Amino acid sequence: MKTERLSRKATYKTKAVFILLVFSLMNFAIEMTASVFNGILDRIAISLDVSIAQAGLLNSMYFYGAALGVPITLIVFRKKALASS
């Protein structure tokens, strides 16, 4: 009984570390995308024939989409994962 409880605790800890790693990688990817976009903002504005402020608004919309879309996606897939197990 005690070893089973310790095994569950170790499994939970391993899952928690894995989830933290996934969130860290997702955060890194989103931040790198934004940094690259901000670095070439003037070129994007020229190629789209819009002002730099309007191209910056595009970057803001990307962040709003990421801020709302990522948690919703995680909730949906978590519910699917829980339903399948």
C-alpha positions in Angstrom: 0.0 0.0 0.0 2.7 2.4 1.0 4.9 1.6 -2.1 1.8 2.1 -4.3 1.3 5.5 -2.8 4.9 6.5 -3.3 4.7 5.2 -6.9 1.7 7.4 -7.5 3.4 10.4 -6.0 6.5 9.8 -8.2 4.3 9.5 -11.3 2.5 12.7 -10.3 5.8 14.5 -9.8 7.1 13.3 -13.2 4.0 14.5 -14.9 4.2 17.9 -13.2 7.8 18.3 -14.3 6.9 17.3 -17.9 3.9 19.8 -18.0 6.2 22.6 -16.6 8.7 21.8 -19.3 6.1 21.9 -22.0 4.7 25.2 -20.8 8.3 26.6 -20.7 8.9 25.6 -24.2 5.6 27.0 -25.4 6.4 30.3 -23.7 9.9 30.4 -25.3 8.4 29.8 -28.7 5.8 32.5 -28.4 8.3 35.0 -27.0 10.8 34.3 -29.8 8.2 34.7 -32.4 7.3 38.1 -31.0 10.9 39.2 -30.8 11.6 38.2 -34.4 8.4 40.0 -35.5 9.4 43.2 -33.6 12.8 43.0 -35.1 11.5 43.1 -38.7 8.4 45.3 -38.0 9.6 48.1 -40.3 10.1 45.6 -43.2 6.7 44.0 -42.7 5.1 47.5 -42.7 6.8 48.3 -46.0 5.9 45.0 -47.6 2.2 45.3 -46.5 2.2 49.0 -47.5 0.9 50.0 -44.1 2.3 52.3 -41.3 4.5 50.8 -38.6 1.8 51.4 -36.1 -0.7 49.3 -38.0 2.0 46.5 -38.4 2.5 46.8 -34.6 -1.3 46.3 -34.2 -0.9 43.0 -36.1 1.7 41.9 -33.5 -0.7 42.9 -30.7 -3.5 40.8 -32.3 -1.1 37.9 -32.4 -0.5 38.2 -28.7 -4.2 38.4 -27.9 -4.7 35.3 -30.0 -1.9 33.4 -28.2 -3.1 34.6 -24.8 -6.7 33.4 -25.4 -6.0 30.5 -27.8 -3.3 28.6 -25.9 -5.3 28.2 -22.6 -8.5 27.2 -24.5 -6.5 24.7 -26.5 -5.0 23.2 -23.4 -8.4 22.9 -21.7 -9.9 21.2 -24.7 -7.1 18.7 -25.1 -7.0 18.1 -21.3 -10.7 17.2 -21.3 -10.1 14.8 -24.3 -7.1 13.2 -22.5 -9.1 12.8 -19.3 -12.1 11.3 -21.3 -9.8 8.8 -23.0 -8.1 7.6 -19.8 
